[in-house]
Amino acid sequence: MTDTNPTIARISEPSPAAPVAPADRTVRSERGLRTTLFIVAGFQFALGAAFLVAPATVASVLSLPTAPGWTSWLFAMMAARFLGYGVGMVVTAREPERNLAWIDTMIAIQIIDWLATVGYLAAGDVTLGQVTTASFVPVLLAGSLAWFRPRRNPR
């Protein structure tokens, strides 16, 4: 027996998969970008705090040889930049379109980080165990930032 009620007929028919609307992609891209920016900020805050508060401990955890005392001064200055970029990433996550320079410079930083890591690994100055996540995380972060980066509107 067939039901002639059009509402029931529509409900019982399988619906075709709806294509993803551009607006949905934009929302996903914004969410992906903000998530990536907060992840980058987390790395920046963690590294900044570690190198500011306990640079010798960080070196020890990474099985690096004891460095001269003056290197802690360089680590403190580096830590300030990590912390500053962490704040910049949080600000950028709130309004990415207005902060493209922060996104672009972080992409460049991640690429430089990865190239330096590969270079020092190739030279035998550090081991894969010492560089830990620096062997792959910069590629993931730079790729995510570039993928989700808002495109400039032509004027």
Contact map, one row per residue, 1 for C-alpha under 8 A:
11100000000000000000000000000000000000000000000000000000000000000000000000000000000000000000000000000000000000000000000000000000000000000000000000000000000
11110000000000000000000000000000000000000000000000000000000000000000000000000000000000000000000000000000000000000000000000000000000000000000000000000000000
11111001100000000000000000000000000000000000000000000000000000000000000000000000000000000000000000000000000000000000000000000000000000000000000000000000000
01111101100000000000000000000000000000000000000000000000000000000000000000000000000000000000000000000000000000000000000000000000000000000000000000000000000
00111111100000000000000000000000000000000000000000000000000000000000000000000000000000000000000000000000000000000000000000000000000000000000000000000000000
00011111110000000000000000000000000000000000000000000000000000000000000000000000000000000000000000000000000000000000000000000000000000000000000000000000000
00001111111000000000000000000000000000000000000000000000000000000000000000000000000000000000000000000000000000000000000000000000000000000000000000000000000
00111111111100000000000000000000000000000000000000000000000000000000000000000000000000000000000000000000000000000000000000000000000000000000000000000000000
00111111111110000000000000000000000000000000000000000000000000000000000000000000000000000000000000000000000000000000000000000000000000000000000000000000000
00000111111110000000000000000000000000000000000000000000000000000000000000000000000000000000000000000000000000000000000000000000000000000000000000000000000
00000011111111000000000000000000000000000000000000000000000000000000000000000000000000000000000000000000000000000000000000000000000000000000000000000000000
00000001111111000000000000000000000000000000000000000000000000000000000000000000000000000000000000000000000000000000000000000000000000000000000000000000000
00000000111111100000000000000000000000000000000000000000000000000000000000000000000000000000000000000000000000000000000000000000000000000000000000000000000
00000000001111110000000000000000000000000000000000000000000000000000000000000000000000000000000000000000000000000000000000000000000000000000000000000000000
00000000000011111000000000000000000000000000000000000000000000000000000000000000000000000000000000000000000000000000000000000000000000000000000000000000000
00000000000001111100000000000000000000000000000000000000000000000000000000000000000000000000000000000000000000000000000000000000000000000000000000000000000
00000000000000111110000000000000000000000000000000000000000000000000000000000000000000000000000000000000000000000000000000000000000000000000000000000000000
00000000000000011111000000000000000000000000000000000000000000000000000000000000000000000000000000000000000000000000000000000000000000000000000000000000000
00000000000000001111100000000000000000000000000000000000000000000000000000000000000000000000000000000000000000000000000000000000000000000000000000000000000
00000000000000000111110110000000000000000000000000000000000000000000000000000000000000000000000000000000000000000000000000000000000000000000000000000000000
00000000000000000011111110000000000000000000000000000000000000000000000000000000000000000000000000000000000000000000000000000000000000000000000000000000000
00000000000000000001111111000000000000000000000000000000000000000000000000000000000000000000000000000000000000000000000000000000000000000000000000000000000
00000000000000000000111111100000000000000000000000000000000000000000000000000000000000000000000000000000000000000000000000000000000000000000000000000000000
00000000000000000001111111110000000000000000000000000000000000000000000000000000000000000000000000000000000000000000000000000000000000000000000000000000000
00000000000000000001111111111000000000000000000000000000000000000000000000000000000000000000000000000000000000000000000000000000000000000000000000000000000
00000000000000000000011111111100000000000000000000000000000000000000000000000000000000000000000000000000000000000000000000000000000000000000000000000000000
00000000000000000000001111111110000000000000000000000000000000000000000000000000000000000000000000000000000000000000000000000000000000000000000000000000000
00000000000000000000000111111111000000000000000000000000000000000000000000000000000000000000000000000000000000000000000000000000000000000000000000000000000
00000000000000000000000011111111100000000000000000000000000000000000000000000000000000000000000000000000000000000000000000000000000000000000000000010000000
00000000000000000000000001111111110000000000000000000000000000000000000000000000000000000000000000000000000000000000000000000000000000000000000000010000000
00000000000000000000000000111111111000000000000000000000000000000000000000000000000000000000000000000000000000000000000000000000000000000000000000000000000
00000000000000000000000000011111111100000000000000000000000000000000000000000000000000000000000000000000000000000000000000000000000000000000000100010000000
00000000000000000000000000001111111110000000000000000000000000000000000000000000000000000000100000000000000000000000000000000000000000000000000110011000000
00000000000000000000000000000111111111000000000000000000000000000000000000000000000000000000110100000000000000000000000000000000000000000000000000000000000
00000000000000000000000000000011111111100000000000000000000000000000000000000000000000000000100000000000000000000000000000000000000000000000000000000000000
00000000000000000000000000000001111111110000000000000000000000000000000000000000000000000000000000000000000000000000000000000000000000000000100110000000000
00000000000000000000000000000000111111111000000000000000000000000000000000000000000000001101100000000000000000000000000000000000000000000000000010000000000
00000000000000000000000000000000011111111100000000000000000000000000000000000000000000001100100000000000000000000000000000000000000000000000000000000000000
00000000000000000000000000000000001111111110000000000000000000000000000000000000000000000000000000000000000000000000000000000000000000000000000000000000000
00000000000000000000000000000000000111111111000000000000000000000000000000000000000001001000000000000000000000000000000000000000000000000000100000000000000
00000000000000000000000000000000000011111111100000000000000000000000000000000000000011111100000000000000000000000000000000000000000000000000000000000000000
00000000000000000000000000000000000001111111110000000000000000000000000000000000000001000000000000000000000000000000000000000000000000000000000000000000000
00000000000000000000000000000000000000111111111000000000000000000000000000000000000001000000000000000000000000000000000000000000000000000000000000000000000
00000000000000000000000000000000000000011111111100000000000000000000000000000000011011000000000000000000000000000000000000000000000000000000000000000000000
00000000000000000000000000000000000000001111111110000000000000000000000000000000011001000000000000000000000000000000000000000000000000000000000000000000000
00000000000000000000000000000000000000000111111111000000000000000000000000000000000000000000000000000000000000000000000000000000000000000000000000000000000
00000000000000000000000000000000000000000011111111100000000000000000000000000010010000000000000000000000000000000000000000000000000000000000000000000000000
00000000000000000000000000000000000000000001111111110000000000000000000000000111111000000000000000000000000000000000000000000000000000000000000000000000000
00000000000000000000000000000000000000000000111111111100000000000000000000000010001000000000000000000000000000000000000000000000000000000000000000000000000
00000000000000000000000000000000000000000000011111111110010000000000000000000010000000000000000000000000000000000000000000000000000000000000000000000000000
00000000000000000000000000000000000000000000001111111110010000000000000000110110000000000000000000000000000000000000000000000000000000000000000000000000000
00000000000000000000000000000000000000000000000111111110000000000000000000110011000000000000000000000000000000000000000000000000000000000000000000000000000
00000000000000000000000000000000000000000000000011111110000000000000000000000000000000000000000000000000000000000000000000000000000000000000000000000000000
00000000000000000000000000000000000000000000000011111111110000000000000000000000000000000000000000000000000000000000000000000000000000000000000000000000000
00000000000000000000000000000000000000000000000001111111111000000000000100100000000000000000000000000000000000000000000000000000000000000000000000000000000
00000000000000000000000000000000000000000000000000000111111100000100000100000000000000000000000000000000000000000000000000000000000000000000000000000000000
00000000000000000000000000000000000000000000000000000111111110000000000000000000000000000000000000000000000000000000000000000000000000000000000000000000000
00000000000000000000000000000000000000000000000001100111111111000000000000000000000000000000000000000000000000000000000000000000000000000000000000000000000
00000000000000000000000000000000000000000000000000000011111111111100000000000000000000000000000000000000000000000000000000000000000000000000000000000000000
00000000000000000000000000000000000000000000000000000001111111111100000000000000000000000000000000000000000000000000000000000000000000000000000000000000000
00000000000000000000000000000000000000000000000000000000111111110000000000000000000000000000000000000000000000000000000000000000000000000000000000000000000
00000000000000000000000000000000000000000000000000000000011111110000000000000000000000000000000000000000000000000000000000000000111000000000000000000000000
00000000000000000000000000000000000000000000000000000000001111111000000000000000000000000000000000000000000000000000000000000000010000000000000000000000000
00000000000000000000000000000000000000000000000000000000001111111100000000000000000000000000000000000000000000000000000000000000010000000000000000000000000
00000000000000000000000000000000000000000000000000000000001100111110000000000000000000000000000000000000000000000000000000000000000000000000000000000000000
00000000000000000000000000000000000000000000000000000001001100011111000000000000000000000000000000000000000000000000000000000000000000000000000000000000000
00000000000000000000000000000000000000000000000000000000000000001111101000000000000000000000000000000000000000000000000000000000000000000000000000000000000
00000000000000000000000000000000000000000000000000000000000000000111111000000000000000000000000000000000000000000000000000000000000000000000000000000000000
00000000000000000000000000000000000000000000000000000000000000000011111110000000000000000000000000000000000000000000000000000000000000000000000000000000000
00000000000000000000000000000000000000000000000000000000000000000001111111000000000000000000000000000000000000000000000000000000000000000000000000000000000
00000000000000000000000000000000000000000000000000000000000000000011111111100000000000000000000000000000000000000000000000000000000000000000000000000000000
00000000000000000000000000000000000000000000000000000011000000000000111111110000000000000000000000000000000000000000000000000000000000000000000000000000000
00000000000000000000000000000000000000000000000000000000000000000000111111111000000000000000000000000000000000000000000000000000000000000000000000000000000
00000000000000000000000000000000000000000000000000000000000000000000011111111100000000000000000000000000000000000000000000000000000000000000000000000000000
00000000000000000000000000000000000000000000000000110010000000000000001111111110000000000000000000000000000000000000000000000000000000000000000000000000000
00000000000000000000000000000000000000000000000000110000000000000000000111111111000000000000000000000000000000000000000000000000000000000000000000000000000
00000000000000000000000000000000000000000000000000000000000000000000000011111111100000000000000000000000000000000000000000000000000000000000000000000000000
00000000000000000000000000000000000000000000000100100000000000000000000001111111110000000000000000000000000000000000000000000000000000000000000000000000000
00000000000000000000000000000000000000000000001111110000000000000000000000111111111000000000000000000000000000000000000000000000000000000000000000000000000
00000000000000000000000000000000000000000000000100010000000000000000000000011111111100000000000000000000000000000000000000000000000000000000000000000000000
00000000000000000000000000000000000000000000000100000000000000000000000000001111111110000000000000000000000000000000000000000000000000000000000000000000000
00000000000000000000000000000000000000000001101100000000000000000000000000000111111111000000000000000000000000000000000000000000000000000000000000000000000
00000000000000000000000000000000000000000001100110000000000000000000000000000011111111100000000000000000000000000000000000000000000000000000000000000000000
00000000000000000000000000000000000000000000000000000000000000000000000000000001111111110000000000000000000000000000000000000000000000000000000000000000000
00000000000000000000000000000000000000001001000000000000000000000000000000000000111111111000000000000000000000000000000000000000000000000000000000000000000
00000000000000000000000000000000000000011111100000000000000000000000000000000000011111111100000000000000000000000000000000000000000000000000000000000000000
00000000000000000000000000000000000000001000000000000000000000000000000000000000001111111110000000000000000000000000000000000000000000000000000000000000000
00000000000000000000000000000000000000001000000000000000000000000000000000000000000111111111000000000100000000000000000000000000000000000000000000000000000
00000000000000000000000000000000000011011000000000000000000000000000000000000000000011111111100000000110000000000000000000000000000000000000000000000000000
00000000000000000000000000000000000011001000000000000000000000000000000000000000000001111111110000000000000000000000000000000000000000000000000000000000000
00000000000000000000000000000000000000000000000000000000000000000000000000000000000000111111111000000000000000000000000000000000000000000000000000000000000
00000000000000000000000000000000000010000000000000000000000000000000000000000000000000011111111101110110000000000000000000000000000000000000000000000000000
00000000000000000000000000000000111011000000000000000000000000000000000000000000000000001111111100000000000000000000000000000000000000000000000000000000000
00000000000000000000000000000000010000000000000000000000000000000000000000000000000000000111111100000000000000000000000000000000000000000000000000000000000
00000000000000000000000000000000000000000000000000000000000000000000000000000000000000000011111111100000000000000000000000000000000000000000000000000000000
00000000000000000000000000000000010000000000000000000000000000000000000000000000000000000001111111110010000000000000000000000000000000000000000000000100000
00000000000000000000000000000000000000000000000000000000000000000000000000000000000000000000001111110000000000000000000000000000000000000000000000000100000
00000000000000000000000000000000000000000000000000000000000000000000000000000000000000000001001111110000000000000000000000000000000000000000000000000000000
00000000000000000000000000000000000000000000000000000000000000000000000000000000000000000001001111111110000000000000000000000000000000000000000000000000000
00000000000000000000000000000000000000000000000000000000000000000000000000000000000000000001000111111111000000000000000000000000000000000000000000001100000
00000000000000000000000000000000000000000000000000000000000000000000000000000000000000000000000000111111100000000000000000000000000000000000000000000000000
00000000000000000000000000000000000000000000000000000000000000000000000000000000000000011001000000111111110000000000000000000000000000000000000000000000000
00000000000000000000000000000000000000000000000000000000000000000000000000000000000000001001000100111111111000000000000000000000000000000000000010001000000
00000000000000000000000000000000000000000000000000000000000000000000000000000000000000000000000000011111111100000000000000000000000000000000000000000000000
00000000000000000000000000000000000000000000000000000000000000000000000000000000000000000000000000001111111110000000000000000000000000000000000000000000000
00000000000000000000000000000000000000000000000000000000000000000000000000000000000000000000000000000111111111000000000000000000000000000000010000000000000
00000000000000000000000000000000000000000000000000000000000000000000000000000000000000000000000000000011111111100000000000000000000000000000111011000000000
00000000000000000000000000000000000000000000000000000000000000000000000000000000000000000000000000000001111111110000000000000000000000000000010000000000000
00000000000000000000000000000000000000000000000000000000000000000000000000000000000000000000000000000000111111111000000000000000000000000000000000000000000
00000000000000000000000000000000000000000000000000000000000000000000000000000000000000000000000000000000011111111100000000000000000000000110110000000000000
00000000000000000000000000000000000000000000000000000000000000000000000000000000000000000000000000000000001111111110000000000000000000000110010000000000000
00000000000000000000000000000000000000000000000000000000000000000000000000000000000000000000000000000000000111111111000000000000000000000000000000000000000
00000000000000000000000000000000000000000000000000000000000000000000000000000000000000000000000000000000000011111111100000000000000001000100000000000000000
00000000000000000000000000000000000000000000000000000000000000000000000000000000000000000000000000000000000001111111110000000000000001110110000000000000000
00000000000000000000000000000000000000000000000000000000000000000000000000000000000000000000000000000000000000111111111000000000000000000000000000000000000
00000000000000000000000000000000000000000000000000000000000000000000000000000000000000000000000000000000000000011111111100000000000000000000000000000000000
00000000000000000000000000000000000000000000000000000000000000000000000000000000000000000000000000000000000000001111111110000000001001100000000000000000000
00000000000000000000000000000000000000000000000000000000000000000000000000000000000000000000000000000000000000000111111111000000000000100000000000000000000
00000000000000000000000000000000000000000000000000000000000000000000000000000000000000000000000000000000000000000011111111100000000000000000000000000000000
00000000000000000000000000000000000000000000000000000000000000000000000000000000000000000000000000000000000000000001111111111100000000000000000000000000000
00000000000000000000000000000000000000000000000000000000000000000000000000000000000000000000000000000000000000000000111111111111000000000000000000000000000
00000000000000000000000000000000000000000000000000000000000000000000000000000000000000000000000000000000000000000000011111111000000000000000000000000000000
00000000000000000000000000000000000000000000000000000000000000000000000000000000000000000000000000000000000000000000001111111100000000000000000000000000000
00000000000000000000000000000000000000000000000000000000000000000000000000000000000000000000000000000000000000000000000111111110000000000000000000000000000
00000000000000000000000000000000000000000000000000000000000000000000000000000000000000000000000000000000000000000000000111111110000000000000000000000000000
00000000000000000000000000000000000000000000000000000000000000000000000000000000000000000000000000000000000000000000000110111111011000000000000000000000000
00000000000000000000000000000000000000000000000000000000000000000000000000000000000000000000000000000000000000000000000010011111111000000000000000000000000
00000000000000000000000000000000000000000000000000000000000000000000000000000000000000000000000000000000000000000000000010000111111100100000000000000000000
00000000000000000000000000000000000000000000000000000000000001000000000000000000000000000000000000000000000000000000000000000011111100000000000000000000000
00000000000000000000000000000000000000000000000000000000000001110000000000000000000000000000000000000000000000000000000000000111111100000000000000000000000
00000000000000000000000000000000000000000000000000000000000001000000000000000000000000000000000000000000000000000000100000000111111111100000000000000000000
00000000000000000000000000000000000000000000000000000000000000000000000000000000000000000000000000000000000000000000000000000001111111100000000000000000000
00000000000000000000000000000000000000000000000000000000000000000000000000000000000000000000000000000000000000000000000000000000001111111000000000000000000
00000000000000000000000000000000000000000000000000000000000000000000000000000000000000000000000000000000000000001100100000000000001111111100000000000000000
00000000000000000000000000000000000000000000000000000000000000000000000000000000000000000000000000000000000000000100110000000001001111111100000000000000000
00000000000000000000000000000000000000000000000000000000000000000000000000000000000000000000000000000000000000000100000000000000000011111111000000000000000
00000000000000000000000000000000000000000000000000000000000000000000000000000000000000000000000000000000000000000000000000000000000011111111100000000000000
00000000000000000000000000000000000000000000000000000000000000000000000000000000000000000000000000000000000001101100000000000000000001111111110000000000000
00000000000000000000000000000000000000000000000000000000000000000000000000000000000000000000000000000000000001100100000000000000000000011111111000000000000
00000000000000000000000000000000000000000000000000000000000000000000000000000000000000000000000000000000000000000000000000000000000000011111111100000000000
00000000000000000000000000000000000100010000000000000000000000000000000000000000000000000000000000000000001001000000000000000000000000001111111110000000000
00000000000000000000000000000000000000000000000000000000000000000000000000000000000000000000000000000000011101100000000000000000000000000111111111000000000
00000000000000000000000000000000000000000000000000000000000000000000000000000000000000000000000000000000001000000000000000000000000000000011111111100000000
00000000000000000000000000000001100100000000000000000000000000000000000000000000000000000000000000000000000000000000000000000000000000000001111111110000000
00000000000000000000000000000000100110000000000000000000000000000000000000000000000000000000000000000010001000000000000000000000000000000000111111111000000
00000000000000000000000000000000000000000000000000000000000000000000000000000000000000000000000000000000001000000000000000000000000000000000011111111000000
00000000000000000000000000000000000000000000000000000000000000000000000000000000000000000000000000000000000000000000000000000000000000000000001111111000000
00000000000000000000000000001101100000000000000000000000000000000000000000000000000000000000000000000000000000000000000000000000000000000000000111111100000
00000000000000000000000000000000100000000000000000000000000000000000000000000000000000000000000000010010000000000000000000000000000000000000000011111110000
00000000000000000000000000000000000000000000000000000000000000000000000000000000000000000000000110010000000000000000000000000000000000000000000000011111000
00000000000000000000000000000000000000000000000000000000000000000000000000000000000000000000000000000000000000000000000000000000000000000000000000001111100
00000000000000000000000000000000000000000000000000000000000000000000000000000000000000000000000000000000000000000000000000000000000000000000000000000111110
00000000000000000000000000000000000000000000000000000000000000000000000000000000000000000000000000000000000000000000000000000000000000000000000000000011111
00000000000000000000000000000000000000000000000000000000000000000000000000000000000000000000000000000000000000000000000000000000000000000000000000000001111
00000000000000000000000000000000000000000000000000000000000000000000000000000000000000000000000000000000000000000000000000000000000000000000000000000000111
